[in-house]
Amino acid sequence: MAGTFKFELVSPQQLLMSEDVSQVVVPGTEGDFAVLVGHAPVLSTLRPGVLEITGGAKDRRIYVRGGFADTDPESLTVLAEQAIDLEELDAERLAQEIKDVEEDVADARDDDTKATAQETLDRLKLLQQTLHR
């Protein structure tokens, strides 16, 4: 198909997506960048944000946290620590998880436990903000 390139999204556990697409907007640590067919080779680390995928089987928005993006003129591979399709995310369940973790932060008995719970809370709140954009 003219004007498309191979896109693969990989998590530590499995290949999550592999299809021909026309564009992917990637949340790089130096800023968002759009990948089209013929893109120059780039290796970038990812910041927490949303991959915006167009021109495939259906347009998709996928939250990614951490990882790398590797592109060349014919392909883009994203290796993500965590990937969540925003279409499958349950806002009520996420809100309840945030409440539960807020309680964990408040109830923490030592600094290490509190720091771990706070890190989880920060990630969940960022995901919630992404969902409402």
The first five atom37 places (N, CA, C, CB, O) and aatype in JSON, in Angstrom:
{
  "aatype": [12, 0, 7, 16, 13, 11, 13, 6, 10, 19, 15, 14, 5, 5, 10, 10, 12, 15, 6, 3, 19, 15, 5, 19, 19, 19, 14, 7, 16, 6, 7, 3, 13, 0, 19, 10, 19, 7, 8, 0, 14, 19, 10, 15, 16, 10, 1, 14, 7, 19, 10, 6, 9, 16, 7, 7, 0, 11, 3, 1, 1, 9, 18, 19, 1, 7, 7, 13, 0, 3, 16, 3, 14, 6, 15, 10, 16, 19, 10, 0, 6, 5, 0, 9, 3, 10, 6, 6, 10, 3, 0, 6, 1, 10, 0, 5, 6, 9, 11, 3, 19, 6, 6, 3, 19, 0, 3, 0, 1, 3, 3, 3, 16, 11, 0, 16, 0, 5, 6, 16, 10, 3, 1, 10, 11, 10, 10, 5, 5, 16, 10, 8, 1],
  "atom_mask": [
    [1, 1, 1, 1, 1],
    [1, 1, 1, 1, 1],
    [1, 1, 1, 0, 1],
    [1, 1, 1, 1, 1],
    [1, 1, 1, 1, 1],
    [1, 1, 1, 1, 1],
    [1, 1, 1, 1, 1],
    [1, 1, 1, 1, 1],
    [1, 1, 1, 1, 1],
    [1, 1, 1, 1, 1],
    [1, 1, 1, 1, 1],
    [1, 1, 1, 1, 1],
    [1, 1, 1, 1, 1],
    [1, 1, 1, 1, 1],
    [1, 1, 1, 1, 1],
    [1, 1, 1, 1, 1],
    [1, 1, 1, 1, 1],
    [1, 1, 1, 1, 1],
    [1, 1, 1, 1, 1],
    [1, 1, 1, 1, 1],
    [1, 1, 1, 1, 1],
    [1, 1, 1, 1, 1],
    [1, 1, 1, 1, 1],
    [1, 1, 1, 1, 1],
    [1, 1, 1, 1, 1],
    [1, 1, 1, 1, 1],
    [1, 1, 1, 1, 1],
    [1, 1, 1, 0, 1],
    [1, 1, 1, 1, 1],
    [1, 1, 1, 1, 1],
    [1, 1, 1, 0, 1],
    [1, 1, 1, 1, 1],
    [1, 1, 1, 1, 1],
    [1, 1, 1, 1, 1],
    [1, 1, 1, 1, 1],
    [1, 1, 1, 1, 1],
    [1, 1, 1, 1, 1],
    [1, 1, 1, 0, 1],
    [1, 1, 1, 1, 1],
    [1, 1, 1, 1, 1],
    [1, 1, 1, 1, 1],
    [1, 1, 1, 1, 1],
    [1, 1, 1, 1, 1],
    [1, 1, 1, 1, 1],
    [1, 1, 1, 1, 1],
    [1, 1, 1, 1, 1],
    [1, 1, 1, 1, 1],
    [1, 1, 1, 1, 1],
    [1, 1, 1, 0, 1],
    [1, 1, 1, 1, 1],
    [1, 1, 1, 1, 1],
    [1, 1, 1, 1, 1],
    [1, 1, 1, 1, 1],
    [1, 1, 1, 1, 1],
    [1, 1, 1, 0, 1],
    [1, 1, 1, 0, 1],
    [1, 1, 1, 1, 1],
    [1, 1, 1, 1, 1],
    [1, 1, 1, 1, 1],
    [1, 1, 1, 1, 1],
    [1, 1, 1, 1, 1],
    [1, 1, 1, 1, 1],
    [1, 1, 1, 1, 1],
    [1, 1, 1, 1, 1],
    [1, 1, 1, 1, 1],
    [1, 1, 1, 0, 1],
    [1, 1, 1, 0, 1],
    [1, 1, 1, 1, 1],
    [1, 1, 1, 1, 1],
    [1, 1, 1, 1, 1],
    [1, 1, 1, 1, 1],
    [1, 1, 1, 1, 1],
    [1, 1, 1, 1, 1],
    [1, 1, 1, 1, 1],
    [1, 1, 1, 1, 1],
    [1, 1, 1, 1, 1],
    [1, 1, 1, 1, 1],
    [1, 1, 1, 1, 1],
    [1, 1, 1, 1, 1],
    [1, 1, 1, 1, 1],
    [1, 1, 1, 1, 1],
    [1, 1, 1, 1, 1],
    [1, 1, 1, 1, 1],
    [1, 1, 1, 1, 1],
    [1, 1, 1, 1, 1],
    [1, 1, 1, 1, 1],
    [1, 1, 1, 1, 1],
    [1, 1, 1, 1, 1],
    [1, 1, 1, 1, 1],
    [1, 1, 1, 1, 1],
    [1, 1, 1, 1, 1],
    [1, 1, 1, 1, 1],
    [1, 1, 1, 1, 1],
    [1, 1, 1, 1, 1],
    [1, 1, 1, 1, 1],
    [1, 1, 1, 1, 1],
    [1, 1, 1, 1, 1],
    [1, 1, 1, 1, 1],
    [1, 1, 1, 1, 1],
    [1, 1, 1, 1, 1],
    [1, 1, 1, 1, 1],
    [1, 1, 1, 1, 1],
    [1, 1, 1, 1, 1],
    [1, 1, 1, 1, 1],
    [1, 1, 1, 1, 1],
    [1, 1, 1, 1, 1],
    [1, 1, 1, 1, 1],
    [1, 1, 1, 1, 1],
    [1, 1, 1, 1, 1],
    [1, 1, 1, 1, 1],
    [1, 1, 1, 1, 1],
    [1, 1, 1, 1, 1],
    [1, 1, 1, 1, 1],
    [1, 1, 1, 1, 1],
    [1, 1, 1, 1, 1],
    [1, 1, 1, 1, 1],
    [1, 1, 1, 1, 1],
    [1, 1, 1, 1, 1],
    [1, 1, 1, 1, 1],
    [1, 1, 1, 1, 1],
    [1, 1, 1, 1, 1],
    [1, 1, 1, 1, 1],
    [1, 1, 1, 1, 1],
    [1, 1, 1, 1, 1],
    [1, 1, 1, 1, 1],
    [1, 1, 1, 1, 1],
    [1, 1, 1, 1, 1],
    [1, 1, 1, 1, 1],
    [1, 1, 1, 1, 1],
    [1, 1, 1, 1, 1],
    [1, 1, 1, 1, 1],
    [1, 1, 1, 1, 1],
    [1, 1, 1, 1, 1]
  ],
  "atom_positions": [
    [[0.84, -1.18, 0.0], [0.0, 0.0, 0.0], [0.89, 1.24, 0.0], [-0.96, 0.0, 1.22], [1.76, 1.38, 0.86]],
    [[0.68, 2.14, -0.95], [1.48, 3.37, -1.05], [1.17, 4.29, 0.13], [1.21, 4.09, -2.38], [0.02, 4.39, 0.56]],
    [[2.19, 4.95, 0.63], [1.98, 5.91, 1.7], [1.85, 5.29, 3.08], [0.0, 0.0, 0.0], [1.45, 5.98, 4.02]],
    [[2.18, 4.01, 3.22], [2.11, 3.38, 4.54], [3.46, 2.77, 4.89], [1.0, 2.31, 4.58], [4.32, 2.59, 4.03]],
    [[3.61, 2.47, 6.15], [4.82, 1.82, 6.65], [4.42, 0.82, 7.72], [5.85, 2.86, 7.21], [3.3, 0.87, 8.23]],
    [[5.32, -0.08, 8.05], [5.05, -1.12, 9.06], [5.24, -0.52, 10.45], [5.99, -2.36, 8.86], [6.29, 0.04, 10.76]],
    [[4.2, -0.66, 11.28], [4.25, -0.19, 12.67], [4.09, -1.39, 13.59], [3.15, 0.88, 12.96], [3.17, -2.2, 13.42]],
    [[4.97, -1.5, 14.57], [4.86, -2.55, 15.57], [4.97, -1.93, 16.96], [5.95, -3.64, 15.37], [5.84, -1.11, 17.23]],
    [[4.06, -2.35, 17.83], [4.07, -1.95, 19.24], [4.33, -3.2, 20.06], [2.71, -1.26, 19.66], [3.6, -4.18, 19.97]],
    [[5.39, -3.15, 20.86], [5.82, -4.31, 21.61], [5.91, -3.95, 23.09], [7.19, -4.83, 21.09], [6.45, -2.9, 23.45]],
    [[5.38, -4.83, 23.95], [5.55, -4.68, 25.39], [6.55, -5.75, 25.84], [4.16, -4.83, 26.16], [6.93, -6.61, 25.04]],
    [[6.98, -5.72, 27.09], [7.92, -6.76, 27.54], [7.34, -8.18, 27.4], [8.3, -6.5, 28.99], [8.1, -9.14, 27.27]],
    [[6.02, -8.31, 27.43], [5.41, -9.62, 27.38], [5.08, -10.1, 25.97], [4.18, -9.61, 28.19], [5.12, -11.31, 25.71]],
    [[4.74, -9.17, 25.04], [4.24, -9.63, 23.75], [4.19, -8.53, 22.7], [2.86, -10.22, 23.93], [4.35, -7.35, 22.99]],
    [[3.98, -8.97, 21.46], [3.72, -8.06, 20.36], [2.26, -7.64, 20.47], [4.03, -8.72, 18.96], [1.38, -8.49, 20.4]],
    [[1.99, -6.34, 20.65], [0.63, -5.85, 20.86], [-0.05, -5.43, 19.56], [0.66, -4.69, 21.81], [-1.28, -5.52, 19.44]],
    [[0.75, -4.98, 18.6], [0.16, -4.48, 17.36], [1.2, -4.57, 16.26], [-0.34, -3.02, 17.52], [2.37, -4.26, 16.48]],
    [[0.77, -4.99, 15.08], [1.64, -5.03, 13.92], [0.76, -4.82, 12.69], [2.44, -6.39, 13.83], [0.0, -5.71, 12.3]],
    [[0.88, -3.64, 12.07], [0.08, -3.36, 10.88], [0.68, -2.21, 10.09], [-1.36, -3.04, 11.26], [1.54, -1.48, 10.57]],
    [[0.2, -2.08, 8.86], [0.6, -0.97, 8.02], [-0.25, 0.24, 8.36], [0.48, -1.34, 6.51], [-1.48, 0.14, 8.42]],
    [[0.4, 1.38, 8.59], [-0.29, 2.62, 8.96], [0.26, 3.76, 8.12], [-0.13, 2.91, 10.49], [1.3, 3.63, 7.48]],
    [[-0.45, 4.89, 8.14], [0.03, 6.05, 7.38], [0.76, 7.07, 8.25], [-1.13, 6.72, 6.69], [1.61, 7.8, 7.76]],
    [[0.43, 7.12, 9.57], [1.1, 8.07, 10.46], [1.0, 7.62, 11.9], [0.5, 9.48, 10.31], [-0.01, 7.04, 12.32]],
    [[2.06, 7.89, 12.67], [2.05, 7.68, 14.12], [2.69, 8.9, 14.76], [2.8, 6.36, 14.53], [3.79, 9.3, 14.38]],
    [[1.99, 9.5, 15.72], [2.57, 10.58, 16.52], [3.1, 9.93, 17.8], [1.51, 11.72, 16.83], [2.37, 9.26, 18.52]],
    [[4.39, 10.15, 18.05], [5.1, 9.48, 19.14], [5.45, 10.5, 20.23], [6.39, 8.78, 18.61], [5.95, 11.58, 19.92]],
    [[5.18, 10.18, 21.52], [5.56, 11.09, 22.61], [7.02, 10.88, 23.02], [4.64, 10.87, 23.84], [7.31, 10.16, 23.97]],
    [[7.93, 11.5, 22.3], [9.36, 11.39, 22.61], [9.74, 12.26, 23.79], [0.0, 0.0, 0.0], [9.02, 13.21, 24.13]],
    [[10.85, 11.95, 24.42], [11.28, 12.76, 25.57], [11.66, 14.17, 25.18], [12.45, 12.09, 26.27], [11.63, 15.08, 26.01]],
    [[12.03, 14.37, 23.92], [12.37, 15.71, 23.44], [11.17, 16.41, 22.81], [13.51, 15.62, 22.43], [11.29, 17.51, 22.27]],
    [[10.01, 15.76, 22.88], [8.79, 16.32, 22.31], [8.13, 15.32, 21.38], [0.0, 0.0, 0.0], [8.75, 14.34, 20.96]],
    [[6.87, 15.58, 21.06], [6.15, 14.7, 20.15], [6.73, 14.81, 18.75], [4.63, 15.04, 20.13], [7.18, 15.88, 18.34]],
    [[6.72, 13.7, 18.01], [7.14, 13.74, 16.62], [6.26, 12.79, 15.81], [8.63, 13.37, 16.47], [5.88, 11.72, 16.28]],
    [[5.96, 13.2, 14.58], [5.13, 12.41, 13.69], [6.01, 11.58, 12.77], [4.17, 13.3, 12.87], [7.0, 12.08, 12.22]],
    [[5.64, 10.32, 12.6], [6.37, 9.44, 11.7], [5.47, 9.14, 10.51], [6.81, 8.12, 12.42], [4.33, 8.71, 10.67]],
    [[6.0, 9.39, 9.32], [5.34, 9.08, 8.05], [6.27, 8.17, 7.26], [4.99, 10.39, 7.24], [7.44, 8.02, 7.62]],
    [[5.77, 7.57, 6.19], [6.61, 6.75, 5.34], [7.79, 7.59, 4.85], [5.8, 6.17, 4.13], [7.62, 8.76, 4.5]],
    [[8.97, 7.01, 4.83], [10.15, 7.73, 4.39], [10.86, 8.51, 5.49], [0.0, 0.0, 0.0], [11.8, 9.25, 5.2]],
    [[10.43, 8.38, 6.74], [11.03, 9.12, 7.86], [12.51, 8.77, 8.01], [10.27, 8.82, 9.18], [12.91, 7.62, 7.8]],
    [[13.29, 9.75, 8.36], [14.71, 9.52, 8.61], [14.88, 8.6, 9.81], [15.46, 10.87, 8.84], [14.03, 8.59, 10.7]],
    [[15.96, 7.82, 9.86], [16.19, 6.95, 11.01], [16.32, 7.76, 12.29], [17.45, 6.1, 10.8], [17.07, 8.74, 12.35]],
    [[15.59, 7.34, 13.32], [15.61, 8.01, 14.62], [15.45, 6.95, 15.7], [14.49, 9.09, 14.73], [14.67, 6.01, 15.55]],
    [[16.19, 7.11, 16.79], [16.01, 6.3, 17.99], [15.72, 7.3, 19.11], [17.27, 5.38, 18.32], [16.53, 8.19, 19.38]],
    [[14.58, 7.14, 19.76], [14.16, 8.1, 20.79], [13.65, 7.36, 22.02], [13.09, 9.06, 20.25], [13.02, 6.3, 21.9]],
    [[13.91, 7.91, 23.18], [13.25, 7.41, 24.38], [11.85, 8.01, 24.43], [14.07, 7.74, 25.66], [11.6, 9.06, 23.84]],
    [[10.95, 7.35, 25.15], [9.57, 7.8, 25.27], [9.34, 8.43, 26.62], [8.6, 6.65, 25.04], [9.93, 8.02, 27.62]],
    [[8.46, 9.42, 26.65], [7.93, 9.94, 27.9], [6.51, 9.42, 28.01], [7.99, 11.53, 27.96], [5.93, 9.01, 27.0]],
    [[5.92, 9.4, 29.19], [4.53, 8.98, 29.27], [3.66, 9.87, 28.39], [4.03, 9.02, 30.74], [3.74, 11.1, 28.46]],
    [[2.84, 9.26, 27.58], [1.99, 10.0, 26.67], [1.2, 9.07, 25.77], [0.0, 0.0, 0.0], [1.09, 7.88, 26.04]],
    [[0.66, 9.62, 24.69], [-0.25, 8.88, 23.83], [0.34, 8.73, 22.43], [-1.61, 9.56, 23.76], [0.75, 9.71, 21.8]],
    [[0.37, 7.49, 21.95], [0.66, 7.22, 20.55], [-0.64, 7.46, 19.79], [1.21, 5.75, 20.32], [-1.67, 6.9, 20.16]],
    [[-0.6, 8.26, 18.75], [-1.78, 8.5, 17.92], [-1.52, 7.84, 16.58], [-2.08, 10.05, 17.76], [-0.68, 8.29, 15.81]],
    [[-2.26, 6.77, 16.29], [-2.02, 5.93, 15.13], [-3.16, 6.14, 14.14], [-1.89, 4.44, 15.53], [-4.33, 5.97, 14.48]],
    [[-2.81, 6.51, 12.89], [-3.84, 6.71, 11.86], [-3.48, 5.93, 10.61], [-3.99, 8.21, 11.54], [-2.32, 5.66, 10.31]],
    [[-4.55, 5.58, 9.89], [-4.37, 4.92, 8.6], [-4.24, 3.43, 8.65], [0.0, 0.0, 0.0], [-3.99, 2.8, 7.62]],
    [[-4.41, 2.83, 9.82], [-4.38, 1.37, 9.92], [-5.78, 0.81, 9.8], [0.0, 0.0, 0.0], [-6.65, 1.41, 9.17]],
    [[-6.0, -0.35, 10.41], [-7.33, -0.96, 10.41], [-8.36, 0.01, 11.0], [-7.32, -2.29, 11.21], [-9.48, 0.11, 10.52]],
    [[-7.95, 0.73, 12.05], [-8.76, 1.81, 12.62], [-7.82, 2.76, 13.34], [-9.87, 1.26, 13.58], [-6.75, 2.35, 13.8]],
    [[-8.21, 4.02, 13.46], [-7.4, 4.98, 14.2], [-7.42, 4.59, 15.67], [-7.92, 6.44, 13.99], [-8.45, 4.18, 16.2]],
    [[-6.26, 4.72, 16.32], [-6.17, 4.31, 17.72], [-5.35, 5.31, 18.51], [-5.56, 2.91, 17.84], [-4.47, 5.98, 17.97]],
    [[-5.65, 5.4, 19.8], [-4.87, 6.19, 20.74], [-4.44, 5.24, 21.85], [-5.7, 7.42, 21.31], [-5.28, 4.64, 22.52]],
    [[-3.13, 5.11, 22.04], [-2.6, 4.16, 23.01], [-1.66, 4.89, 23.95], [-1.88, 2.98, 22.29], [-0.68, 5.49, 23.52]],
    [[-1.96, 4.82, 25.24], [-1.11, 5.41, 26.27], [0.12, 4.52, 26.43], [-1.88, 5.57, 27.63], [0.0, 3.3, 26.57]],
    [[1.3, 5.14, 26.41], [2.53, 4.4, 26.66], [3.29, 5.07, 27.79], [3.4, 4.32, 25.38], [3.28, 6.29, 27.95]],
    [[3.96, 4.23, 28.57], [4.8, 4.74, 29.66], [6.16, 4.1, 29.54], [4.16, 4.46, 31.06], [6.31, 2.88, 29.7]],
    [[7.15, 4.93, 29.26], [8.51, 4.45, 29.17], [8.77, 3.6, 27.94], [0.0, 0.0, 0.0], [7.85, 3.01, 27.37]],
    [[10.03, 3.55, 27.54], [10.41, 2.71, 26.42], [11.17, 3.49, 25.37], [0.0, 0.0, 0.0], [11.75, 4.55, 25.63]],
    [[11.17, 2.92, 24.15], [11.92, 3.47, 23.04], [11.12, 3.41, 21.75], [13.24, 2.72, 22.87], [10.23, 2.57, 21.6]],
    [[11.42, 4.31, 20.84], [10.87, 4.28, 19.48], [12.05, 4.23, 18.52], [9.93, 5.53, 19.19], [13.01, 5.0, 18.65]],
    [[11.98, 3.32, 17.57], [13.04, 3.15, 16.57], [12.39, 3.21, 15.2], [13.82, 1.81, 16.77], [11.57, 2.35, 14.85]],
    [[12.76, 4.21, 14.41], [12.16, 4.36, 13.09], [13.21, 4.42, 12.0], [11.29, 5.62, 13.04], [14.35, 4.85, 12.22]],
    [[12.81, 3.98, 10.81], [13.6, 4.11, 9.6], [12.61, 4.43, 8.48], [14.45, 2.8, 9.29], [11.42, 4.53, 8.75]],
    [[13.06, 4.59, 7.24], [12.14, 5.0, 6.17], [10.96, 4.05, 5.92], [12.9, 5.16, 4.91], [9.96, 4.46, 5.33]],
    [[11.06, 2.8, 6.36], [10.02, 1.82, 6.06], [9.29, 1.25, 7.26], [10.62, 0.7, 5.31], [8.35, 0.48, 7.1]],
    [[9.71, 1.63, 8.5], [9.07, 1.03, 9.67], [9.26, 1.88, 10.92], [9.62, -0.37, 9.91], [10.12, 2.75, 11.0]],
    [[8.4, 1.59, 11.91], [8.5, 2.17, 13.25], [8.22, 1.06, 14.24], [7.5, 3.38, 13.44], [7.2, 0.37, 14.15]],
    [[9.12, 0.89, 15.18], [8.91, -0.07, 16.25], [8.94, 0.69, 17.56], [9.99, -1.21, 16.24], [9.88, 1.43, 17.84]],
    [[7.9, 0.52, 18.37], [7.83, 1.13, 19.7], [7.91, 0.0, 20.72], [6.52, 1.98, 19.89], [7.09, -0.91, 20.72]],
    [[8.92, 0.08, 21.58], [9.1, -0.86, 22.68], [8.65, -0.13, 23.94], [10.6, -1.37, 22.79], [9.36, 0.75, 24.42]],
    [[7.49, -0.47, 24.46], [6.91, 0.27, 25.58], [6.91, -0.56, 26.86], [5.47, 0.72, 25.24], [6.58, -1.75, 26.84]],
    [[7.28, 0.07, 27.97], [7.2, -0.59, 29.27], [5.75, -0.94, 29.59], [7.8, 0.3, 30.38], [5.47, -2.01, 30.13]],
    [[4.84, -0.04, 29.25], [3.41, -0.24, 29.48], [2.66, 0.39, 28.32], [2.96, 0.38, 30.85], [3.02, 1.47, 27.85]],
    [[1.61, -0.29, 27.86], [0.78, 0.24, 26.78], [-0.68, -0.09, 27.08], [1.21, -0.35, 25.39], [-1.02, -1.24, 27.35]],
    [[-1.53, 0.94, 27.02], [-2.96, 0.77, 27.31], [-3.75, 1.46, 26.22], [-3.33, 1.34, 28.73], [-3.61, 2.66, 26.0]],
    [[-4.6, 0.7, 25.54], [-5.48, 1.27, 24.51], [-6.52, 2.13, 25.24], [-6.17, 0.15, 23.63], [-7.27, 1.61, 26.07]],
    [[-6.57, 3.42, 24.95], [-7.48, 4.32, 25.67], [-8.94, 3.96, 25.44], [-7.23, 5.76, 25.24], [-9.8, 4.29, 26.26]],
    [[-9.24, 3.3, 24.33], [-10.61, 2.87, 24.06], [-11.07, 1.79, 25.05], [-10.72, 2.35, 22.62], [-12.26, 1.66, 25.31]],
    [[-10.12, 1.04, 25.59], [-10.44, -0.06, 26.5], [-10.34, 0.34, 27.97], [-9.51, -1.23, 26.25], [-10.61, -0.48, 28.85]],
    [[-9.97, 1.58, 28.24], [-9.77, 2.03, 29.61], [-11.1, 2.39, 30.26], [-8.83, 3.22, 29.65], [-11.89, 3.14, 29.68]],
    [[-11.35, 1.88, 31.44], [-12.58, 2.14, 32.19], [-12.31, 3.3, 33.16], [-13.06, 0.85, 32.95], [-11.58, 3.13, 34.14]],
    [[-12.89, 4.46, 32.89], [-12.64, 5.67, 33.69], [-13.06, 5.49, 35.15], [-13.38, 6.86, 33.09], [-12.38, 5.98, 36.05]],
    [[-14.17, 4.81, 35.4], [-14.63, 4.61, 36.78], [-13.67, 3.7, 37.55], [-16.06, 4.0, 36.79], [-13.36, 3.96, 38.72]],
    [[-13.2, 2.65, 36.9], [-12.26, 1.75, 37.56], [-10.95, 2.48, 37.86], [-11.99, 0.51, 36.68], [-10.36, 2.28, 38.93]],
    [[-10.5, 3.31, 36.93], [-9.29, 4.09, 37.14], [-9.45, 5.05, 38.32], [-8.93, 4.86, 35.87], [-8.54, 5.18, 39.14]],
    [[-10.6, 5.72, 38.4], [-10.87, 6.64, 39.52], [-10.83, 5.89, 40.85], [-12.25, 7.34, 39.33], [-10.32, 6.41, 41.84]],
    [[-11.37, 4.68, 40.89], [-11.36, 3.88, 42.12], [-9.93, 3.47, 42.48], [-12.26, 2.63, 41.96], [-9.56, 3.48, 43.65]],
    [[-9.15, 3.1, 41.48], [-7.75, 2.74, 41.73], [-6.99, 3.93, 42.32], [-7.06, 2.26, 40.43], [-6.18, 3.76, 43.22]],
    [[-7.26, 5.13, 41.81], [-6.61, 6.33, 42.33], [-6.99, 6.54, 43.79], [-6.99, 7.57, 41.49], [-6.12, 6.83, 44.62]],
    [[-8.27, 6.39, 44.12], [-8.7, 6.53, 45.52], [-7.98, 5.52, 46.41], [-10.22, 6.34, 45.64], [-7.51, 5.86, 47.5]],
    [[-7.89, 4.27, 45.95], [-7.24, 3.22, 46.74], [-5.77, 3.55, 46.98], [-7.37, 1.87, 46.03], [-5.26, 3.36, 48.09]],
    [[-5.09, 4.02, 45.95], [-3.66, 4.33, 46.09], [-3.46, 5.58, 46.94], [-3.01, 4.53, 44.71], [-2.48, 5.67, 47.68]],
    [[-4.38, 6.55, 46.86], [-4.3, 7.72, 47.74], [-4.36, 7.27, 49.2], [-5.45, 8.73, 47.43], [-3.65, 7.8, 50.06]],
    [[-5.2, 6.29, 49.49], [-5.28, 5.73, 50.85], [-3.97, 5.04, 51.21], [-6.46, 4.74, 50.96], [-3.51, 5.14, 52.35]],
    [[-3.36, 4.33, 50.25], [-2.08, 3.67, 50.51], [-1.0, 4.69, 50.85], [-1.65, 2.84, 49.3], [-0.18, 4.45, 51.74]],
    [[-1.0, 5.82, 50.16], [-0.02, 6.88, 50.44], [-0.25, 7.42, 51.85], [-0.12, 8.02, 49.39], [0.7, 7.58, 52.62]],
    [[-1.5, 7.69, 52.19], [-1.82, 8.23, 53.51], [-1.5, 7.25, 54.63], [-3.3, 8.62, 53.58], [-1.11, 7.66, 55.73]],
    [[-1.67, 5.95, 54.37], [-1.47, 4.92, 55.4], [-0.05, 4.39, 55.47], [-2.4, 3.78, 55.15], [0.26, 3.58, 56.35]],
    [[0.83, 4.82, 54.58], [2.2, 4.29, 54.54], [2.92, 4.52, 55.86], [2.99, 4.93, 53.38], [2.86, 5.61, 56.43]],
    [[3.59, 3.49, 56.34], [4.27, 3.56, 57.63], [5.76, 3.89, 57.52], [4.11, 2.26, 58.36], [6.4, 4.21, 58.53]],
    [[6.31, 3.82, 56.32], [7.73, 4.18, 56.15], [7.92, 4.92, 54.83], [8.63, 2.9, 56.21], [7.05, 4.9, 53.96]],
    [[9.07, 5.55, 54.69], [9.33, 6.38, 53.52], [9.37, 5.59, 52.22], [10.64, 7.11, 53.69], [8.87, 6.06, 51.19]],
    [[9.94, 4.38, 52.24], [10.02, 3.58, 51.02], [8.64, 3.18, 50.53], [10.87, 2.33, 51.27], [8.35, 3.28, 49.33]],
    [[7.79, 2.74, 51.43], [6.43, 2.36, 51.07], [5.66, 3.55, 50.54], [5.69, 1.75, 52.27], [4.94, 3.45, 49.55]],
    [[5.83, 4.69, 51.19], [5.14, 5.91, 50.76], [5.63, 6.35, 49.38], [5.35, 7.04, 51.78], [4.82, 6.73, 48.54]],
    [[6.94, 6.29, 49.14], [7.49, 6.7, 47.85], [6.99, 5.8, 46.72], [9.03, 6.68, 47.89], [6.66, 6.28, 45.64]],
    [[6.93, 4.51, 46.98], [6.43, 3.57, 45.97], [4.96, 3.84, 45.66], [6.62, 2.11, 46.44], [4.56, 3.86, 44.49]],
    [[4.17, 4.04, 46.7], [2.74, 4.33, 46.5], [2.55, 5.66, 45.79], [2.0, 4.34, 47.86], [1.68, 5.78, 44.93]],
    [[3.36, 6.66, 46.13], [3.25, 7.98, 45.48], [3.61, 7.88, 44.0], [4.17, 8.99, 46.18], [2.98, 8.54, 43.17]],
    [[4.61, 7.1, 43.67], [4.99, 6.9, 42.27], [3.83, 6.26, 41.48], [6.27, 6.02, 42.16], [3.53, 6.67, 40.36]],
    [[3.2, 5.27, 42.07], [2.04, 4.64, 41.44], [0.91, 5.64, 41.27], [1.57, 3.44, 42.26], [0.27, 5.69, 40.22]],
    [[0.66, 6.43, 42.31], [-0.4, 7.44, 42.25], [-0.12, 8.45, 41.15], [-0.53, 8.15, 43.6], [-1.03, 8.82, 40.4]],
    [[1.1, 8.91, 41.04], [1.45, 9.89, 40.0], [1.21, 9.31, 38.61], [2.93, 10.32, 40.14], [0.69, 10.0, 37.73]],
    [[1.57, 8.04, 38.39], [1.35, 7.39, 37.09], [-0.14, 7.28, 36.78], [2.0, 5.99, 37.07], [-0.56, 7.53, 35.66]],
    [[-0.93, 6.89, 37.78], [-2.38, 6.75, 37.57], [-3.03, 8.09, 37.26], [-3.04, 6.12, 38.81], [-3.91, 8.17, 36.4]],
    [[-2.61, 9.15, 37.95], [-3.18, 10.47, 37.69], [-2.8, 10.97, 36.3], [-2.7, 11.47, 38.75], [-3.61, 11.61, 35.63]],
    [[-1.58, 10.69, 35.86], [-1.17, 11.06, 34.51], [-2.02, 10.32, 33.48], [0.34, 10.76, 34.29], [-2.45, 10.9, 32.49]],
    [[-2.26, 9.05, 33.72], [-3.11, 8.27, 32.82], [-4.52, 8.85, 32.8], [-3.15, 6.78, 33.26], [-5.13, 8.93, 31.73]],
    [[-5.05, 9.25, 33.95], [-6.39, 9.84, 34.02], [-6.44, 11.16, 33.25], [-6.79, 10.06, 35.5], [-7.41, 11.42, 32.54]],
    [[-5.41, 11.98, 33.37], [-5.36, 13.25, 32.62], [-5.33, 12.98, 31.13], [-4.13, 14.08, 33.03], [-5.97, 13.69, 30.35]],
    [[-4.58, 11.97, 30.72], [-4.49, 11.6, 29.3], [-5.84, 11.17, 28.78], [-3.46, 10.48, 29.09], [-6.2, 11.48, 27.64]],
    [[-6.58, 10.46, 29.57], [-7.9, 9.95, 29.17], [-8.87, 11.1, 28.9], [-8.47, 9.03, 30.26], [-9.73, 10.99, 28.03]],
    [[-8.74, 12.21, 29.63], [-9.67, 13.33, 29.5], [-9.27, 14.36, 28.44], [-9.81, 14.01, 30.82], [-9.91, 15.4, 28.31]],
    [[-8.22, 14.08, 27.71], [-7.79, 15.01, 26.64], [-8.53, 14.73, 25.37], [-6.28, 14.92, 26.39], [-8.31, 15.41, 24.37]]
  ]
}
